[in-house]
Amino acid sequence: MVPVEPVMEEPTQGGIVHAHLGPLERTGIWWVIGDPGRKGGAHLELCPDGLRVFVAGEEQERVAWWRFMGLSMEVTTRRWSSSRTAGTLNAVFGDAESGVNSNGSCLTGMLRTPYEPWVGRFSHHARRYSWSEIMMAEALLRRLLAAKSLQRLGDAEWLDRVVARLAPERPRTPKQAGAVVASALEAETDIEIPEDRRNTRPPVFPDVSAPS
């Protein structure tokens, strides 16, 4: 049975609630994926016009939401097991299916115009993510992509409400996580949520050199 842990809301300065769902975190005016406070690290900023890739505090790339044809998340509960070193060991010892690959914590996807595989790496937070959080974050990406509504991730106030609905949930399987996410999305939007279909990753993703 997959272990589950509570999703915590941590008070920050001024009494503002610090919200997160696994690697998905509210920071400033936007939500991000990964730890933006990690020195020399990488994170992905979810903006209205697309996903922005930052490495060591500098923007490296911006991808418009409409370009994503596929999108999935590669991450584990602990920082070390989500690192590039762990991913390399997984590849060497044939354990890549149960952990990250040599890119470490990342989003992987297929882009259009032009068609190309894409990797956006991010730094795992020092905190541990629960499997419930990871499964719901993955399901959120899949469901929005399937509904052709991935741009909703760039609406910070909308995502606030969705994550607030998801945070108390403790799904124990990907199927349960998909159902919980579908329910939260249907409560917060009028878009039609298609049946959940887990992404199959493209066979080869480029290895990127951003820090883990």
Solvent accessible surface area in square Angstrom, and as a share of the most:
residue,aa,sasa,rsa
1,M,200,0.89
2,V,54,0.31
3,P,76,0.48
4,V,40,0.23
5,E,55,0.25
6,P,82,0.51
7,V,15,0.09
8,M,110,0.49
9,E,96,0.43
10,E,72,0.32
11,P,115,0.72
12,T,57,0.33
13,Q,168,0.75
14,G,83,0.80
15,G,61,0.59
16,I,121,0.62
17,V,85,0.49
18,H,41,0.18
19,A,19,0.15
20,H,8,0.04
21,L,0,0.00
22,G,0,0.00
23,P,0,0.00
24,L,6,0.03
25,E,8,0.04
26,R,55,0.20
27,T,54,0.32
28,G,65,0.63
29,I,124,0.63
30,W,64,0.23
31,W,2,0.01
32,V,5,0.03
33,I,2,0.01
34,G,0,0.00
35,D,25,0.13
36,P,48,0.30
37,G,68,0.65
38,R,68,0.25
39,K,200,0.85
40,G,31,0.30
41,G,5,0.05
42,A,0,0.00
43,H,21,0.10
44,L,0,0.00
45,E,26,0.11
46,L,1,0.00
47,C,5,0.03
48,P,79,0.50
49,D,78,0.41
50,G,0,0.00
51,L,1,0.01
52,R,50,0.18
53,V,13,0.07
54,F,27,0.11
55,V,28,0.16
56,A,63,0.49
57,G,58,0.56
58,E,115,0.52
59,E,66,0.30
60,Q,108,0.48
61,E,70,0.31
62,R,119,0.44
63,V,1,0.01
64,A,29,0.22
65,W,15,0.05
66,W,148,0.52
67,R,40,0.15
68,F,6,0.02
69,M,85,0.38
70,G,17,0.16
71,L,2,0.01
72,S,23,0.15
73,M,10,0.04
74,E,17,0.08
75,V,12,0.07
76,T,13,0.07
77,T,11,0.06
78,R,134,0.49
79,R,88,0.32
80,W,156,0.55
81,S,39,0.25
82,S,2,0.01
83,S,16,0.10
84,R,61,0.22
85,T,81,0.47
86,A,5,0.04
87,G,0,0.00
88,T,65,0.38
89,L,76,0.38
90,N,22,0.11
91,A,63,0.49
92,V,103,0.59
93,F,156,0.65
94,G,69,0.66
95,D,69,0.36
96,A,30,0.23
97,E,160,0.72
98,S,82,0.53
99,G,18,0.17
100,V,1,0.00
101,N,26,0.13
102,S,39,0.25
103,N,3,0.02
104,G,0,0.00
105,S,2,0.01
106,C,0,0.00
107,L,1,0.00
108,T,2,0.01
109,G,2,0.02
110,M,53,0.24
111,L,1,0.01
112,R,82,0.30
113,T,92,0.53
114,P,90,0.56
115,Y,164,0.62
116,E,67,0.30
117,P,55,0.35
118,W,11,0.04
119,V,12,0.07
120,G,1,0.01
121,R,5,0.02
122,F,1,0.00
123,S,0,0.00
124,H,5,0.02
125,H,11,0.05
126,A,84,0.65
127,R,56,0.20
128,R,93,0.34
129,Y,0,0.00
130,S,3,0.02
131,W,82,0.29
132,S,0,0.00
133,E,6,0.03
134,I,3,0.01
135,M,17,0.08
136,M,0,0.00
137,A,4,0.03
138,E,28,0.13
139,A,0,0.00
140,L,1,0.01
141,L,6,0.03
142,R,16,0.06
143,R,23,0.08
144,L,0,0.00
145,L,30,0.15
146,A,49,0.38
147,A,19,0.15
148,K,178,0.75
149,S,5,0.03
150,L,7,0.03
151,Q,91,0.40
152,R,59,0.21
153,L,3,0.01
154,G,3,0.03
155,D,65,0.34
156,A,10,0.08
157,E,121,0.54
158,W,3,0.01
159,L,0,0.00
160,D,47,0.24
161,R,114,0.42
162,V,0,0.00
163,V,3,0.02
164,A,61,0.47
165,R,116,0.43
166,L,0,0.00
167,A,10,0.08
168,P,91,0.57
169,E,68,0.31
170,R,86,0.31
171,P,5,0.03
172,R,98,0.36
173,T,55,0.32
174,P,50,0.31
175,K,174,0.74
176,Q,87,0.39
177,A,0,0.00
178,G,1,0.01
179,A,62,0.48
180,V,33,0.19
181,V,0,0.00
182,A,12,0.09
183,S,69,0.45
184,A,6,0.04
185,L,0,0.00
186,E,101,0.45
187,A,57,0.44
188,E,33,0.15
189,T,21,0.12
190,D,136,0.70
191,I,36,0.18
192,E,152,0.68
193,I,21,0.10
194,P,50,0.31
195,E,138,0.62
196,D,35,0.18
197,R,192,0.70
198,R,140,0.51
199,N,55,0.28
200,T,127,0.74
201,R,89,0.32
202,P,27,0.17
203,P,134,0.84
204,V,111,0.64
205,F,26,0.11
206,P,60,0.38
207,D,92,0.48
208,V,44,0.26
209,S,104,0.67
210,A,19,0.14
211,P,56,0.35
212,S,42,0.27
